[in-house]
Amino acid sequence: MPFSSDHIDELNLLAMFDQSSAQEGIKVHQHSAAPEMVAAAERLHRKGLITQKDGGYLTSLGSEVVEQVQRVLSVLSSN
């Protein structure tokens, strides 16, 4: 099953979180962020990966997923 555009948006949003600090969250501003990022944040919140529908902090599940996202990005970015 290939990644959908929604999956890619969610992965891109998760990649914005600073994995080294659980105290740093993100805010997806509804009036200035791209609509697909607003929708991705809402989906990630419904899935239990982030604490707020407009970003917030990673949940423990979200932290685990971000670790995997970073691994995938690292592998795909290597030459």
C-alpha positions in Angstrom: 0.0 0.0 0.0 1.6 3.3 -1.0 1.6 6.4 1.1 -1.4 8.7 0.4 -1.0 12.4 0.2 -2.7 12.6 3.7 0.0 10.2 5.0 2.8 12.4 3.5 1.3 15.5 5.1 1.1 13.8 8.4 4.7 12.5 8.1 5.9 16.0 7.2 4.2 17.5 10.2 5.6 14.9 12.5 9.1 15.5 11.1 8.7 19.1 12.4 8.8 18.0 16.0 12.1 18.3 17.8 12.7 14.7 18.9 15.4 15.8 21.4 13.0 17.7 23.6 9.6 16.6 24.9 9.1 20.2 26.1 9.0 21.7 22.6 5.7 21.5 20.7 4.5 23.1 17.5 1.5 25.3 16.7 -0.3 24.9 13.4 -2.0 28.3 12.9 -5.3 27.7 11.1 -5.3 31.1 9.3 -1.6 31.0 8.2 -0.7 27.4 7.8 -1.3 25.4 4.6 -4.8 23.8 4.7 -3.2 20.4 4.3 -1.1 20.9 7.5 -4.1 22.1 9.4 -6.0 18.9 8.4 -2.9 16.7 9.1 -2.7 18.1 12.6 -6.4 17.4 13.2 -5.9 13.8 12.0 -2.8 13.2 14.1 -4.7 14.5 17.1 -7.6 12.1 16.4 -5.1 9.3 16.1 -3.6 10.1 19.5 -0.1 11.2 18.3 -0.3 14.9 19.3 -2.0 16.6 22.3 -4.0 19.3 20.5 -5.8 19.5 17.2 -3.6 22.4 16.2 -0.3 20.9 17.3 0.7 20.9 20.9 3.1 18.2 22.1 3.8 14.7 21.1 2.1 12.0 23.1 4.1 8.9 24.0 2.8 7.1 20.9 3.7 10.2 18.9 7.2 10.2 20.2 7.6 6.6 19.1 6.3 7.4 15.7 8.5 10.5 15.3 11.5 8.3 16.1 10.5 5.9 13.2 9.8 8.9 10.9 13.3 10.2 11.5 14.8 6.8 10.8 13.0 6.6 7.5 14.0 10.1 6.5 17.6 9.3 7.4 17.7 6.2 5.3 16.0 7.8 2.3 18.3 10.9 2.6 21.5 8.9 2.5 23.4 8.5 -0.8 
